[in-house]
Amino acid sequence: MRYVPWGKLRRDGDDNVLGFLGEAFKLRPDETYLSINWLEYFEFEGDREAQIQASVKTFRRTLKVGAKSAFGLGNVSRIKQVCRSRDVNVRIVYEPKDDNKSHSAIRRLPQDDAMLLDALAADAFVELIHNTAIP
């Protein structure tokens, strides 16, 4: 799961959210990996909906999460497949942090491949969860 702020959501002219912008998956100049949460870490929570809620609550506890933001659910094999189609061999690694035990990283992601980032937005992170949808 990836946190996506309002400014990196793809919207229509009426500000209806349509999906993610590729920019939502772009590394900052000082970053060496893309931060994500491993949803299955929360298996003790029960069903998938409970796992999603637990992950969102972790993001809220560890980041400044905007009210109009969203979260993208990606599939590991789909992320790797999309990257391989652009000759990029990413590694997705579980890297827990003290304040976020579900933290994981997408490593080896290029910083300047706009086509790859757009493909991740369109084809790998296909499930969007609005922050307001989670209590």
C-alpha positions in Angstrom: 0.0 0.0 0.0 1.3 3.4 -0.9 0.2 6.8 0.5 -0.7 9.3 -2.2 -1.4 12.9 -1.4 -4.1 14.9 -3.1 -1.8 16.7 -5.5 -0.6 13.3 -7.0 -4.1 12.0 -7.7 -5.4 12.0 -11.3 -8.6 14.0 -11.4 -11.1 15.2 -13.9 -12.2 18.8 -14.4 -14.6 18.5 -11.5 -11.9 17.2 -9.1 -13.4 13.7 -9.1 -10.5 11.3 -8.5 -9.8 8.9 -11.4 -6.6 7.3 -10.2 -3.0 8.1 -9.6 -0.5 10.2 -11.4 2.8 8.6 -12.2 4.4 11.3 -10.1 3.0 9.5 -7.0 5.6 6.8 -7.5 8.6 9.1 -8.2 11.5 9.0 -5.9 12.7 12.3 -4.3 16.3 13.2 -5.2 17.5 12.0 -1.8 15.6 8.7 -1.8 17.0 5.3 -2.8 13.7 3.4 -2.5 9.9 3.9 -2.7 8.2 3.5 0.7 5.2 1.2 0.9 3.4 -0.8 3.6 3.1 -4.5 3.4 -0.6 -5.2 3.8 -0.2 -8.8 4.8 1.8 -7.8 7.8 -1.5 -7.1 9.4 -2.8 -10.7 8.9 -3.6 -10.8 12.6 -6.2 -8.1 12.0 -8.4 -10.6 10.2 -10.0 -10.0 6.8 -8.7 -7.9 4.0 -10.8 -4.8 5.0 -9.3 -5.0 8.5 -5.8 -5.2 7.1 -6.5 -2.1 4.9 -7.8 -0.2 7.9 -4.8 -1.2 10.0 -2.4 -0.1 7.3 -4.1 3.3 6.8 -4.0 3.8 10.6 -0.3 3.2 10.5 0.2 5.7 7.8 -1.9 8.2 9.8 0.3 7.6 12.8 3.6 7.9 11.0 2.9 10.5 8.3 0.9 13.7 7.9 -2.0 12.3 5.9 -4.2 14.8 4.2 -8.0 14.5 4.3 -8.4 14.4 0.5 -5.5 12.0 0.0 -5.8 8.3 -1.0 -3.9 5.0 -0.8 -2.9 2.8 -3.6 -2.9 -1.0 -3.4 -0.4 -2.7 -5.6 0.3 -6.3 -6.2 3.9 -7.4 -5.9 4.0 -9.6 -9.0 2.1 -7.0 -11.0 4.6 -4.3 -9.9 7.5 -6.5 -10.9 5.9 -7.4 -14.2 5.3 -3.7 -15.1 8.9 -2.8 -14.2 10.3 -5.8 -16.2 8.3 -4.6 -19.3 10.5 -1.5 -19.1 13.7 -3.5 -18.5 13.8 -2.6 -14.8 14.4 -5.3 -12.3 13.1 -4.0 -9.0 13.4 -5.6 -5.6 10.5 -5.4 -3.1 11.8 -5.9 0.4 10.2 -6.0 3.8 12.1 -3.4 5.9 10.3 -2.7 9.2 10.9 0.5 11.0 10.5 1.2 14.7 7.3 3.2 14.2 6.0 1.2 11.2 6.5 -2.6 11.4 4.8 -3.0 8.0 7.2 -0.7 6.2 8.6 -2.1 2.9 10.6 -0.7 0.1 10.6 -0.9 -3.7 14.3 -0.7 -4.6 16.1 -0.2 -7.9 13.3 2.0 -9.2 14.8 4.6 -11.6 14.1 8.3 -10.7 13.5 9.6 -14.1 11.5 7.1 -16.1 8.1 8.9 -16.5 6.7 6.1 -18.7 7.4 3.5 -16.0 5.9 5.7 -13.3 2.8 6.2 -15.5 2.6 2.4 -16.0 2.9 1.7 -12.3 0.0 4.2 -11.7 -2.2 2.7 -14.4 -1.4 -1.0 -14.2 0.2 -2.0 -10.9 -1.5 0.2 -8.3 -5.0 -0.3 -9.6 -7.0 -0.2 -6.3 -7.6 3.3 -4.9 -8.8 3.8 -1.3 -9.9 7.3 -0.3 -8.6 8.3 3.1 -12.1 9.5 4.0 -13.4 5.9 3.4 -11.5 4.6 6.4 -12.8 5.4 9.9 
